[in-house]
């Protein structure tokens, strides 16, 4: 009991925050968004380009401030004000939607390079939100990053060689700078010390319920961390596959024939530490991760309409067979 009490109550130094902190400026930018409808995401067929153009235009200053903030180092400041954290993460999600909407407008207007830049900015925003993050911010950051990845998966066939190389290298650089999941666990522990009174933490430590309450959050965080790492690799590989097709008129037989940015294990599935699944047939291809259950289900992902999920592959679609 004495050891448990000491472990719970002993002070733990917090990592220093950058000065200036890009996070603070992202929050300021997100708080200034002028909301109009429609704002992404929604079914693309329902998008009114004029309304989208107006939304982007009235938020030009927000977009400029966001890009300036993304050039700065960022780290989440830990505090006991959970309501403010929840409000901030909501604003950051809206900021990600604005970036994706700006990219979608550029795509509709044929400015594919600009569309890719905005999609990468969404990925960068997601990374910024996960730096020094406890579980709340980590899950939001991964969700934001995934919106950028999904936009890039759709853009991959349209990228020219220069843009493709730039985007792939940016994604590889971001991935190499990704904080390990252990850093999120440490941040969660620090946040718990700040936000939850030591008496409550002590009682949870003594109770068998304490560990049970924590396990789902840890599992969800680890699953999100692996999924976003898989998505990053799928985007980089899909871009490289289409560059190969543009240059050679066909997709390669194997992934190791591709020209890839400097990223260790770029073709490795984070769920299995084995190669991502790639098959070429009839002039098309399949590319996917086997997902959390580590079973090859031919690229079939979860069915949003099914009560019970039997497949969870993560695919680089829509495309292919």
C-alpha positions in Angstrom: 0.0 0.0 0.0 2.8 2.4 0.8 4.5 1.7 -2.5 1.2 2.2 -4.3 0.6 5.5 -2.5 4.1 6.7 -3.4 3.8 5.8 -7.1 0.5 7.5 -7.3 1.3 10.7 -5.5 5.0 11.3 -6.5 5.5 14.2 -8.8 6.3 13.5 -12.5 8.0 16.2 -14.6 6.2 17.3 -17.7 8.0 17.5 -21.1 8.7 21.1 -22.1 6.4 22.7 -24.5 7.8 24.4 -27.7 7.7 28.2 -27.7 5.9 29.2 -29.8 3.7 26.1 -29.7 2.0 25.3 -33.0 -0.8 23.6 -31.1 -1.9 27.0 -29.6 -2.0 28.6 -33.0 -3.9 25.7 -34.5 -6.5 26.1 -31.7 -6.7 29.8 -32.4 -7.2 29.2 -36.1 -9.8 26.5 -35.6 -11.7 28.8 -33.3 -12.1 31.4 -36.0 -13.7 29.2 -38.6 -16.8 30.7 -40.2 -19.2 27.9 -40.6 -21.4 27.6 -43.6 -23.1 24.6 -45.1 -22.1 22.4 -46.8 -18.8 21.7 -45.2 -17.1 18.3 -45.8 -17.4 15.5 -45.3 -20.7 14.5 -47.0 -21.6 12.5 -50.2 -19.7 14.0 -53.0 -22.7 13.9 -55.3 -24.4 16.3 -52.9 -21.7 19.0 -52.9 -22.6 22.4 -54.3 -19.3 23.8 -55.7 -20.6 27.4 -55.3 -21.4 26.9 -51.6 -18.1 25.1 -51.1 -16.2 27.9 -52.9 -17.9 30.4 -50.6 -17.0 28.5 -47.5 -13.4 28.3 -48.6 -13.2 31.9 -49.5 -14.5 33.3 -46.2 -12.0 31.1 -44.4 -8.9 32.2 -46.3 -7.3 33.7 -43.2 -8.0 30.6 -41.2 -6.4 28.4 -43.8 -3.3 30.7 -44.0 -3.0 30.7 -40.2 -3.3 26.9 -40.2 -0.5 26.5 -42.7 1.7 28.8 -40.7 1.0 26.9 -37.5 1.8 23.6 -39.2 5.3 24.8 -39.8 5.9 25.1 -36.0 6.7 22.3 -33.6 3.6 21.3 -31.7 2.8 19.5 -28.4 -0.4 19.1 -26.5 -0.4 20.9 -23.2 -1.8 18.7 -20.4 -4.4 20.3 -18.2 -7.3 19.3 -15.9 -9.9 21.2 -17.9 -11.4 18.2 -19.8 -14.3 20.4 -21.1 -11.9 22.7 -22.9 -10.0 19.7 -24.3 -13.3 18.3 -25.7 -14.2 21.7 -27.2 -10.7 22.0 -28.7 -10.8 18.6 -30.3 -14.2 19.5 -31.9 -12.8 22.6 -33.3 -9.7 20.7 -34.7 -12.0 18.2 -36.4 -13.8 21.1 -38.1 -10.5 22.5 -39.2 -9.7 19.2 -40.8 -13.0 19.3 -42.6 -12.2 22.7 -43.9 -8.8 21.5 -45.3 -10.5 18.5 -47.0 -13.2 20.8 -48.4 -10.5 23.1 -49.8 -8.8 20.1 -51.3 -12.0 18.8 -52.8 -12.8 22.2 -54.4 -9.3 22.3 -55.9 -9.8 18.8 -57.3 -13.1 19.8 -58.9 -11.4 22.8 -60.5 -8.6 20.6 -61.9 -5.9 21.9 -59.5 -4.8 18.4 -58.5 -1.5 19.6 -56.9 -3.4 22.0 -54.7 -5.8 19.3 -53.7 -2.9 17.0 -52.7 -1.4 19.8 -50.7 -4.5 20.3 -48.7 -4.9 16.6 -48.1 -1.3 16.4 -46.8 -2.0 19.4 -44.6 -4.9 17.4 -43.0 -2.4 14.6 -42.4 0.1 17.1 -40.9 -2.7 18.4 -38.7 -3.4 14.9 -37.4 0.2 14.4 -36.6 0.3 17.8 -34.7 -2.7 16.8 -32.6 -1.0 13.5 -31.5 2.3 15.0 -30.3 2.4 14.6 -26.6 -1.3 13.5 -26.7 -3.2 11.5 -24.2 -5.9 9.1 -25.5 -8.6 11.8 -26.3 -6.3 13.8 -28.5 -4.5 10.7 -29.9 -7.8 9.3 -31.2 -8.9 12.6 -32.7 -5.5 13.1 -34.3 -5.6 9.7 -35.9 -9.2 10.3 -37.2 -8.0 13.7 -38.7 -5.0 12.1 -40.3 -7.1 9.3 -41.8 -9.3 11.9 -43.5 -6.2 13.2 -45.3 -5.1 9.7 -46.2 -8.5 8.8 -47.7 -8.4 11.9 -49.8 -5.0 11.0 -51.0 -6.1 7.5 -51.9 -8.6 9.0 -54.2 -6.1 11.5 -55.7 -3.3 9.0 -56.2 -4.2 8.1 -59.9 -4.3 11.8 -60.8 -1.0 13.0 -59.4 1.8 14.1 -61.8 5.4 12.8 -61.1 6.6 15.9 -59.3 3.6 16.1 -56.9 3.6 12.3 -56.3 7.3 12.4 -55.3 6.7 15.4 -53.0 3.6 13.9 -51.3 5.2 10.5 -50.8 8.3 12.0 -49.2 6.2 14.3 -46.9 4.2 11.3 -45.7 7.4 9.2 -45.2 9.0 12.1 -43.2 5.9 12.4 -41.0 5.7 8.7 -40.5 9.3 8.5 -39.4 8.6 11.3 -36.9 5.5 9.6 -35.5 5.6 9.2 -31.7 5.4 5.5 -30.6 2.3 4.3 -28.8 4.3 4.1 -25.6 4.6 7.9 -25.7 0.8 8.1 -25.7 0.6 5.7 -22.7 3.1 8.0 -20.8 1.0 11.1 -21.7 -2.1 9.4 -20.5 -0.5 8.6 -17.2 0.7 12.2 -16.8 -2.7 13.6 -17.7 -4.4 11.2 -15.2 -2.1 12.6 -12.5 -3.1 16.2 -13.4 -6.9 15.7 -14.0 -7.9 13.0 -11.5 -7.5 13.6 -7.7 -4.9 11.3 -6.1 -7.5 9.9 -3.8 -9.6 8.6 -6.7 -6.5 7.3 -8.4 -5.4 5.5 -5.2 -8.9 3.9 -4.8 -8.8 2.8 -8.5 -5.4 1.2 -8.0 -6.7 -0.8 -5.0 -9.8 -1.8 -6.9 -9.9 -4.6 -9.5 -12.2 -2.3 -11.6 -9.3 0.2 -12.2 -7.5 -2.1 -14.6 -10.8 -3.2 -16.3 -11.7 0.4 -16.9 -8.4 1.2 -18.5 -8.1 -1.8 -20.8 -10.7 -0.7 -23.5 -9.0 2.7 -23.9 -5.6 1.1 -24.3 -6.9 -1.4 -26.8 -8.7 1.4 -28.8 -5.6 3.5 -28.8 -3.3 0.7 -30.0 -5.8 -0.3 -32.7 -6.0 3.3 -34.0 -2.2 3.6 -34.0 -1.7 0.5 -36.1 -4.5 1.4 -38.5 -3.1 4.9 -39.3 0.4 3.4 -39.8 -1.2 0.9 -42.2 -3.0 3.6 -44.1 0.1 5.7 -44.4 1.9 2.8 -46.1 -1.1 2.1 -48.4 -1.2 5.7 -49.6 2.6 5.8 -50.3 2.4 2.5 -52.2 -0.7 3.4 -54.1 0.9 6.6 -55.3 4.0 4.6 -56.3 1.9 2.0 -58.1 0.2 4.7 -60.3 3.5 6.4 -61.0 4.8 3.1 -62.2 1.7 2.6 -64.4 2.1 6.1 -65.9 5.7 5.5 -66.8 5.6 1.8 -67.8 2.1 1.3 -68.9 1.4 -1.4 -66.3 1.5 -2.1 -62.6 4.5 -4.1 -61.3 4.5 -7.8 -60.5 5.9 -7.1 -57.0 6.0 -4.1 -54.6 9.8 -4.3 -54.4 10.0 -3.1 -58.0 8.6 0.3 -56.9 10.6 3.5 -56.4 9.7 4.4 -52.8 10.7 7.2 -50.4 13.1 6.4 -47.6 10.8 4.7 -45.1 11.8 1.6 -43.2 9.3 -1.3 -43.7 7.3 0.7 -46.2 5.8 -2.5 -47.6 5.2 -4.1 -44.2 1.8 -4.6 -42.6 1.9 -3.1 -39.1 -0.6 -5.8 -37.9 1.5 -8.8 -38.9 5.1 -7.5 -39.6 4.7 -9.4 -42.9 4.3 -7.8 -46.4 1.1 -6.0 -47.2 -1.0 -8.0 -49.6 -0.5 -7.1 -53.2 -1.8 -8.9 -56.3 -1.8 -7.9 -59.9 -4.3 -9.4 -62.4 -5.9 -8.4 -65.7 -4.3 -5.0 -65.7 -5.5 -4.0 -62.2 -4.4 -4.7 -58.7 -5.4 -5.3 -55.1 -3.5 -3.7 -52.2 -4.5 -4.1 -48.6 -3.6 -4.8 -44.9 -5.1 -7.8 -43.3 -6.3 -5.6 -40.4 -6.7 -6.3 -36.7 -7.8 -10.0 -37.0 -4.7 -10.7 -39.1 -6.8 -12.8 -41.5 -6.6 -12.4 -45.3 -10.2 -11.7 -46.4 -9.4 -10.7 -49.9 -9.4 -7.0 -49.2 -13.0 -7.1 -47.7 -13.4 -4.4 -45.1 -16.1 -4.0 -42.4 -19.7 -3.8 -43.6 -21.2 -0.7 -42.1 -24.7 -2.2 -42.4 -23.8 -5.5 -40.7 -24.6 -6.1 -37.0 -21.7 -8.5 -36.7 -18.4 -7.8 -38.5 -16.6 -10.8 -40.0 -14.0 -8.9 -42.2 -11.7 -6.1 -41.3 -9.1 -5.8 -44.1 -7.9 -2.2 -44.8 -7.8 -1.6 -48.5 -6.4 1.1 -50.8 -9.7 1.3 -52.7 -11.9 2.3 -54.4 -10.1 0.7 -57.3 -8.8 -2.5 -58.7 -10.8 -5.7 -59.3 
